[in-house]
Amino acid sequence: MEIHCHSLLSEEASSSDTGVLLFSPVPLSFWGGTDPSTGKVVDAHHDLCGINLKGAILAIPGSRGSCTGSTVILEMLLNSTAPKALIFREREDIVTAGVIVARELFGRELPVVITNDEKDFERLKGMDGKFVNIRNGFITARRNGEAAPMELSPPIQFLGKRQFDSTGINLNASDLAMLDGHRGSAAARAMKIIITFAKLQGATELINVTQAHLDSVLYTGPAVLMFAERLLALGDAKFTVPTTMNAISIDQQRWQSHSIDVKFAANANKLANAYVTMGARPTFTCAPYLLDSAPSSGEQVAWAESNAVVFANSVLGAKTQKYPDLIDVCIALVGRAPLAGCHTAAGRLPSIAINAPPPDSTTFDKDLFWSILGYCVGELCGNRIPLVLGLEDSKPRISDLKAFGAAFATTSSASMFRVRGVTPEHCILRPEMLRQRLEITDLRQCFMRLNTAIEPSVSVIALGNPHFSFEEFEALAQLLHDSEGNMRVKASSVRLMITTSRDVHQRITLKNIAIMLDEFGAEVITDTCWCMIRESTITHENQPQENIMTNSAKYAHYATGLVGRKVHFGSLRDCVEASLLGKRTLEPTG
């Protein structure tokens, strides 16, 4: 059997190592979904969970979720735990960007191809588990159909310099000067990477951006630190636009009390400080839309971090692609980005309309409803921008849209969503749009899937994914008091832990909310977020490793793979009740 394919990277090697095909119809987030040190899939909600990708040829529709997938594939390439080749159903940007950077800065690469159409991709299912080869535009299965033993070899290494080709991209005089090194070596390297990425996306020109938000600050391993240090070593790496930083891997002010390995903390600090040296503002938040520097409607920006991108495009009306980690740094260095995707009017049009039940038609608390709905909409639309109907009178709060966007960005690869009558950009329902409907039963089934805990015990309450806002802290403070205004009493066996930004923490300190939380026994963590927190941080000595509870659909999805705990998922009210009793009080029926 032969299936046509073509390379996503025009300068890619013409052949690849052969390997056993691993096929899945489900997109995969490489960050949070794989362990780069081993190559194993750890996403508990993925059908490949427990399978090792090392040396295999992986066929998936595309990536989803985190922008950090680019750094994870870079780690895998340098660790020799990567697949031998990647086959996607359609163009994929996040993981492919990591391969581009690996080639440009580290001389490592693997073949990345897409099938010619959806039917060809579905035919790959018949090759699952078989020995296949990718060569000269064809994916070929072993004739006898049997799997052969895999001989693991290192990724393709390119020694010496390859000819760089900028053909197809209309560069202005400033771009050409940067490419030629007149703005320094770091800018020249960054410009090469951006041009290659632009060609991947089919862009023909670059645009100016007014600001950047970096997601590359997460320490995924030695490779991401090497990337930053190689740029710094060039001696001229300076950001040219205002640049904010995402949550990092540690709380710089409190990490010593979080049972974090000293070497890991040192490397995480080095990575964060490298970008501060380049000129980034140490905001350390995954909710940059809450900062005073948040962009205005129509502003062209370059943001990474999936939930931040979705919120910027959808709620603020700013214009950014879902930039992969590493690419975000390159754009910050040169202030130029590909004119593609959500930077364009055409790239912001929805192609699927989804009817949703209104919040008051369900038994979910309002905050829980929006989180579940975002997760379901993301699953349903995949890589399409959705137009959600039926919520015109719902009047969501900013925290509701924040929860929706984070959950949506977990299961979808799209850079934005539209909710008719809610989000700012007007959109008409076009006849050619795909139509889908979500029922209350769909939301309940999703809710049950995210509740993976078998028994009711709770040892950790995880709040703040994305970072808690000031308004969410106010809501929490109210729930921690009874109807007479008396402070309720937390169970001693439970840790209530909240991640937020330094900016918001300063605000709750001024309003005496921080003192009240401390009296209750809650722990507020800044700089880092639940996506980065390790098991050692949430485990007390002699504390049983029982279930974790969260009000975030995003964290409910990733938690088992990140910290090895089963999850209770509920509303903020449910989480507070569990913190008082040490267990979930009601069965999660929705």
C-alpha positions in Angstrom: 0.0 0.0 0.0 1.2 3.5 -0.9 -0.2 6.8 0.2 0.8 10.2 -1.2 2.2 12.8 1.1 4.3 16.0 0.9 6.8 17.7 3.1 5.9 20.7 5.3 9.5 21.8 5.2 10.6 22.4 1.6 14.3 21.9 2.5 13.7 18.6 4.3 15.7 15.5 3.5 14.3 13.4 0.7 14.1 10.2 2.7 13.6 9.0 6.2 14.3 6.1 8.5 11.6 3.5 8.5 9.7 2.6 11.6 6.5 1.2 13.0 3.5 3.4 12.3 1.5 4.6 15.3 -1.9 6.0 14.2 -4.4 8.0 16.2 -7.5 9.9 15.0 -7.0 12.3 18.0 -4.8 15.4 18.0 -2.1 15.4 20.6 -0.6 18.2 22.7 3.1 17.4 22.9 3.4 19.5 26.1 1.4 17.9 28.9 0.7 15.0 26.6 4.2 13.5 26.2 7.3 13.0 28.5 10.3 14.4 26.5 12.7 12.5 28.6 11.3 9.1 27.6 9.1 9.8 24.6 6.1 8.3 26.3 2.5 9.6 25.9 1.2 10.7 29.3 -2.1 12.4 28.4 -4.7 10.3 30.3 -7.4 11.4 27.9 -5.6 10.3 24.7 -5.9 6.9 23.1 -2.1 6.5 22.8 -1.6 7.1 26.6 1.2 4.8 27.8 2.7 4.3 24.3 6.3 5.3 23.6 6.8 7.5 20.5 10.6 7.0 20.4 11.6 5.7 17.0 8.1 5.3 15.7 6.4 7.1 12.8 3.6 9.0 14.4 0.4 9.7 12.4 -2.1 12.1 14.0 -4.5 14.7 12.6 -2.4 17.5 14.2 -1.4 19.0 17.5 -3.7 20.8 19.9 -3.5 22.6 23.2 -0.3 24.1 24.3 2.1 26.3 22.3 4.9 24.6 24.2 4.8 21.6 22.0 7.6 23.2 19.9 10.0 23.1 22.8 9.0 19.6 23.7 9.8 18.2 20.3 13.1 20.1 20.5 13.8 18.4 23.8 12.9 15.0 22.3 15.2 15.6 19.3 18.1 16.4 21.5 17.3 13.5 23.9 16.9 11.1 20.9 13.4 10.2 22.2 11.6 11.8 19.3 9.5 9.9 16.7 11.4 9.1 13.5 8.9 11.0 11.4 5.6 12.9 11.9 2.6 12.5 9.6 -0.2 15.1 9.9 -3.6 15.3 8.2 -3.3 19.0 7.6 -0.7 21.8 8.1 0.6 21.9 11.6 2.5 24.8 13.1 3.4 24.2 16.7 5.5 21.0 16.6 6.8 21.8 13.1 8.1 25.1 14.5 10.2 23.1 17.0 11.7 21.1 14.1 12.5 24.4 12.3 14.4 25.7 15.3 16.1 22.4 15.9 17.4 22.5 12.3 18.5 26.1 12.3 20.2 26.2 15.7 21.1 22.6 16.6 21.5 20.8 13.3 18.8 18.3 14.1 15.7 17.4 12.1 13.0 14.8 11.5 10.7 14.5 8.4 7.3 16.2 8.8 4.8 15.4 6.1 1.1 15.8 5.5 -1.2 13.5 3.5 -2.7 14.9 0.3 -6.3 14.7 1.7 -8.4 13.5 4.6 -9.2 10.2 2.9 -5.5 9.4 2.5 -5.0 10.1 6.2 -7.8 7.8 7.2 -6.2 5.1 5.0 -3.2 5.2 7.4 -5.3 3.5 10.0 -4.8 0.3 8.0 -1.1 0.7 8.4 -1.2 1.0 12.2 1.4 -1.2 13.8 3.0 -2.0 10.4 6.6 -1.2 9.3 6.4 1.8 7.0 8.8 4.1 5.1 8.4 7.7 4.0 10.3 8.5 0.8 9.9 10.7 -2.3 6.3 11.7 -1.6 5.0 8.3 -0.6 4.2 6.5 2.6 4.8 2.8 1.9 3.9 -0.2 4.1 5.9 -3.3 4.3 4.6 -5.7 1.6 4.0 -8.6 3.9 2.1 -6.3 6.3 4.0 -7.4 9.3 5.8 -5.1 11.8 9.5 -5.4 11.8 11.8 -4.7 14.8 12.7 -1.0 15.1 16.3 -0.1 14.9 16.5 3.1 16.7 18.8 5.7 15.2 19.4 9.3 16.1 17.5 12.1 14.4 18.9 13.4 11.1 21.9 15.6 11.7 23.0 18.2 9.2 26.6 19.1 9.4 27.8 22.3 7.9 25.7 25.2 6.5 22.7 24.8 4.2 21.7 27.4 1.7 19.0 29.7 3.0 16.2 30.5 0.6 13.8 33.4 1.3 12.0 33.0 -2.1 8.3 33.6 -1.9 8.4 36.2 1.0 8.3 39.9 0.1 10.9 41.4 2.4 11.3 45.1 2.9 14.7 46.9 3.2 14.7 46.5 7.0 14.0 42.8 6.8 16.8 42.3 4.3 19.2 44.3 6.5 18.3 42.1 9.5 18.7 39.0 7.4 22.2 40.1 6.3 23.2 40.7 9.9 23.2 44.5 10.0 21.1 44.3 13.2 23.2 41.7 14.8 23.6 37.9 14.7 20.7 37.2 17.0 18.3 39.2 14.8 19.6 37.5 11.6 19.1 34.0 13.1 15.6 35.0 14.3 14.7 36.4 10.9 15.7 33.2 9.1 13.5 31.2 11.5 10.6 33.6 11.0 10.9 33.5 7.2 10.9 29.7 7.2 7.9 29.6 9.5 6.1 32.1 7.3 6.7 29.9 4.3 5.3 27.0 6.2 2.1 29.0 6.8 1.9 30.2 3.2 2.4 33.8 4.1 4.0 36.1 1.5 5.0 39.0 3.7 5.7 40.1 7.2 4.0 42.7 9.4 5.0 44.9 12.3 3.7 43.9 15.8 3.4 46.2 18.7 4.1 43.7 21.5 4.9 40.1 22.3 4.1 37.7 25.0 6.6 34.8 25.6 5.6 31.3 26.5 9.1 30.0 25.9 9.9 30.8 29.6 8.7 27.3 30.7 11.7 25.1 31.5 10.9 21.8 29.7 14.5 20.6 29.9 18.1 21.4 28.8 17.2 22.2 25.1 15.0 25.2 25.9 17.7 26.7 28.1 20.3 26.0 25.4 18.1 27.9 22.9 18.0 31.0 25.1 21.7 30.8 26.0 22.8 30.4 22.4 21.0 33.6 21.5 22.5 35.4 24.5 26.0 34.1 23.6 25.7 36.0 20.2 26.1 39.2 22.3 23.4 41.2 20.6 20.0 39.5 21.5 17.7 42.4 22.5 13.9 42.5 22.1 12.7 45.3 19.8 9.0 45.5 21.0 7.5 45.5 24.6 7.5 41.9 25.7 5.8 40.2 28.6 6.6 36.8 30.1 4.3 33.9 30.8 4.3 32.0 34.1 7.6 30.3 34.7 8.5 26.9 36.2 9.0 28.1 39.8 7.9 30.8 42.2 11.1 32.8 42.3 10.3 34.1 45.8 9.1 30.9 47.5 10.6 27.9 45.6 12.8 26.8 48.5 9.6 25.9 50.4 8.1 24.0 47.5 10.3 20.9 47.7 11.8 21.7 44.3 15.1 20.2 43.1 17.9 22.8 43.4 19.3 22.1 40.0 15.9 22.3 38.4 15.2 25.6 40.1 18.6 27.0 39.0 17.9 26.1 35.4 14.4 27.5 35.6 15.8 30.8 37.0 18.5 30.9 34.3 15.9 30.6 31.6 13.6 33.3 33.0 16.6 35.6 33.7 17.9 35.1 30.1 14.7 36.7 28.7 14.8 39.5 31.2 18.3 40.2 30.1 17.0 40.4 26.5 14.5 43.0 27.6 11.4 41.2 28.7 9.2 42.5 31.5 9.1 39.9 34.3 5.3 39.7 34.5 5.4 35.9 35.0 1.7 35.3 34.2 -0.4 33.1 31.9 -3.1 35.7 32.0 -1.4 38.7 30.4 -4.8 40.0 29.3 -5.3 41.1 32.9 -2.2 43.4 32.8 -2.3 47.1 32.1 -0.4 46.4 28.9 -3.2 44.2 27.4 -3.6 45.1 23.7 -6.6 46.9 22.3 -9.1 45.8 19.6 -7.5 45.6 16.2 -3.9 45.8 17.5 -1.4 43.4 15.8 0.5 41.5 18.4 2.5 38.3 18.8 1.4 36.2 21.7 2.1 32.7 22.7 0.4 30.5 25.4 -2.8 29.0 24.2 -5.3 30.5 26.6 -3.8 33.9 26.3 -3.9 33.8 22.5 -7.5 32.7 22.5 -8.6 35.5 24.9 -6.6 38.2 23.1 -8.2 37.3 19.7 -11.7 36.5 20.9 -12.5 38.8 23.9 -10.1 41.7 23.4 -10.3 41.8 19.6 -6.6 42.0 19.2 -4.9 40.1 16.3 -2.4 37.4 16.9 -1.6 33.9 15.7 -1.2 31.1 18.2 2.5 31.4 18.1 4.6 28.4 19.1 7.2 28.7 21.8 10.6 29.7 20.3 8.9 31.5 17.4 7.6 34.0 20.0 11.2 34.8 21.0 12.2 35.3 17.4 9.4 37.7 16.7 10.2 39.7 19.9 13.8 40.0 18.6 12.8 41.5 15.3 9.3 42.9 15.8 8.1 41.2 12.6 5.6 38.4 12.1 4.0 36.4 9.2 0.9 38.0 7.8 -1.3 34.9 8.2 -4.0 33.4 10.3 -5.7 35.6 12.7 -3.6 38.6 11.6 -5.9 38.7 8.6 -9.7 39.3 8.2 -10.1 36.0 6.3 -8.2 34.1 9.0 -10.7 35.2 11.7 -13.8 33.9 10.0 -15.6 31.0 11.7 -16.2 27.9 9.6 -18.4 25.9 12.1 -21.6 27.0 13.9 -22.4 25.3 17.2 -25.7 25.7 19.0 -25.2 25.5 22.7 -27.6 25.2 25.6 -27.8 28.4 27.8 -26.4 28.3 31.3 -29.8 28.5 33.0 -30.9 25.3 31.3 -28.3 23.2 33.2 -27.8 22.4 36.9 -24.1 23.5 36.7 -22.9 26.6 38.6 -22.3 29.4 36.1 -18.5 29.3 36.4 -18.5 25.5 35.9 -20.8 25.7 32.9 -18.5 28.0 30.9 -15.5 25.8 31.6 -17.2 22.6 30.5 -18.7 24.3 27.4 -15.3 25.6 26.3 -13.9 22.1 26.5 -16.8 20.6 24.5 -16.7 23.3 21.9 -13.0 22.8 21.4 -13.4 19.0 21.0 -16.2 19.6 18.4 -14.5 22.2 16.3 -10.9 20.8 16.2 -8.9 23.3 14.2 -11.9 25.4 13.0 -12.9 28.7 14.4 -16.4 28.2 15.9 -19.3 30.6 16.1 -21.3 29.6 19.2 -25.0 30.3 19.1 -27.7 30.3 21.8 -25.8 32.3 24.4 -26.9 35.8 23.4 -28.6 36.5 26.7 -26.1 34.8 29.0 -24.1 37.8 30.1 -20.8 36.0 31.0 -18.3 37.6 33.3 -14.7 38.1 32.3 -13.8 35.1 34.5 -16.4 33.0 32.6 -14.8 33.8 29.2 -11.4 33.2 30.7 -12.5 29.7 31.8 -14.2 29.0 28.5 -11.1 30.1 26.5 -8.7 28.1 28.6 -10.8 24.9 28.2 -11.4 25.6 24.5 -7.7 26.0 23.9 -7.0 22.7 25.6 -9.0 20.6 23.1 -8.8 22.8 20.0 -5.9 24.1 17.9 -7.9 27.1 16.8 -6.6 30.5 17.7 -10.0 32.1 18.6 -13.7 31.6 19.1 -16.8 33.7 18.4 -19.9 33.8 20.7 -22.7 35.6 19.0 -23.9 38.5 21.1 -21.0 38.2 23.5 -17.6 38.6 21.8 -16.9 41.9 20.1 -16.5 41.1 16.4 -19.7 40.9 14.5 -20.2 37.7 12.5 -22.9 36.5 10.3 -24.0 32.9 9.9 -22.9 31.8 6.4 -24.6 29.0 4.5 -21.4 27.1 3.9 -20.6 26.8 7.6 -20.7 23.3 9.1 -23.5 23.1 11.7 -23.3 21.2 15.0 -25.4 21.2 18.2 -24.4 20.6 21.8 -27.0 19.2 24.2 -27.0 19.3 28.0 -26.3 15.5 27.9 -23.0 16.3 26.0 -21.9 18.7 28.7 -22.7 16.2 31.4 -20.8 13.4 29.6 -17.8 15.8 29.3 -18.1 16.7 33.0 -18.0 13.0 33.9 -15.0 12.3 31.7 -13.0 15.1 33.4 -13.9 13.6 36.9 -11.4 10.8 37.0 -11.3 10.3 40.7 -12.9 7.0 41.9 -13.4 7.8 45.6 -14.4 11.1 47.2 -11.2 12.0 49.1 -9.4 15.3 48.3 -6.0 16.3 49.5 -5.2 19.3 47.3 -7.5 22.1 45.9 -5.9 23.6 42.8 -7.1 27.0 41.8 -5.7 29.5 39.3 -5.3 27.8 35.9 -5.1 30.2 34.2 -3.9 32.6 36.9 -6.6 33.8 39.4 -7.9 37.3 38.7 -8.7 39.9 41.4 -12.4 39.3 40.8 -12.0 35.5 41.3 -10.2 36.2 44.6 -13.1 38.3 45.7 -15.5 35.5 44.9 -13.4 33.0 46.8 -13.2 35.3 49.8 -17.0 35.5 50.0 -17.3 31.7 49.8 -14.8 31.3 52.7 -17.3 33.0 55.1 -20.6 31.7 56.3 -23.9 33.6 56.0 -23.1 35.5 59.3 -19.7 36.6 58.0 -17.7 34.2 60.1 -14.6 32.5 58.7 -15.2 28.9 57.8 -12.7 26.2 58.9 -10.5 24.4 56.4 -9.8 20.7 57.0 -6.2 20.2 58.2 -5.7 17.4 55.7 -6.4 19.6 52.7 -4.1 22.1 51.0 -5.9 25.0 49.2 -3.4 26.3 46.7 -3.9 29.3 44.3 -1.6 30.5 41.6 -1.7 34.1 40.4 0.5 36.9 39.1 2.6 39.2 41.2 0.4 42.1 39.9 -2.9 40.5 41.2 -1.2 39.4 44.4 -0.2 43.0 45.1 -3.8 44.0 44.6 -5.3 41.4 47.0 -2.6 42.3 49.6 -3.7 46.0 49.5 -7.4 44.9 49.9 -6.5 42.6 52.9 -7.7 39.5 50.9 -4.2 38.0 51.1 -4.3 38.2 55.0 -7.7 36.6 55.1 -6.6 33.7 52.8 -3.5 33.2 55.0 -5.8 33.0 58.1 -7.9 30.4 56.4 -4.8 28.3 55.6 -4.8 28.9 51.8 -1.4 29.1 50.0 -1.0 31.7 47.3 1.8 31.1 44.8 3.0 33.6 42.2 5.2 33.4 39.1 4.4 29.8 38.2 1.1 28.1 37.4 -0.5 24.6 37.8 0.8 23.6 34.3 4.3 23.8 35.7 3.8 22.7 39.3 5.3 19.3 40.1 4.1 16.5 42.4 6.8 17.3 45.0 5.3 20.7 45.5 1.8 19.6 46.4 2.8 16.7 48.6 3.3 17.2 52.3 5.4 14.8 54.4 3.3 11.9 55.6 0.3 13.2 53.5 -1.4 10.5 51.5 -1.3 11.1 47.8 -5.0 11.4 47.4 -7.1 13.1 44.7 -6.7 16.6 43.5 -9.7 18.9 42.9 -9.9 21.9 40.6 -12.4 24.2 39.0 -10.4 24.4 35.8 -11.3 22.1 32.9 -7.8 22.8 31.5 -6.1 21.5 34.6 -8.6 18.6 35.0 -7.4 17.5 31.6 -3.7 17.7 32.2 -3.4 17.0 36.0 -3.1 13.2 35.9 -0.3 13.4 33.3 1.5 16.2 35.2 1.3 15.1 38.8 0.0 11.6 38.7 -3.2 12.3 40.7 -6.8 11.5 39.9 -9.1 14.5 39.6 -12.3 15.9 41.0 -13.6 18.7 38.8 -16.2 21.1 40.0 -17.2 24.7 40.5 -15.4 27.2 42.8 -18.2 26.6 45.4 -17.6 22.8 45.1 -13.9 23.3 45.7 -14.5 25.4 48.8 -16.8 22.8 50.3 -14.3 20.0 49.6 -11.6 22.1 51.4 -13.8 22.1 54.5 -14.6 18.4 54.6 -11.5 16.8 52.9 -13.8 15.1 50.4 -16.2 15.8 47.6 -19.6 16.1 49.1 -21.8 15.2 46.1 -21.5 12.8 43.2 -20.4 14.6 40.0 -23.6 14.2 38.1 -23.9 17.7 36.6 
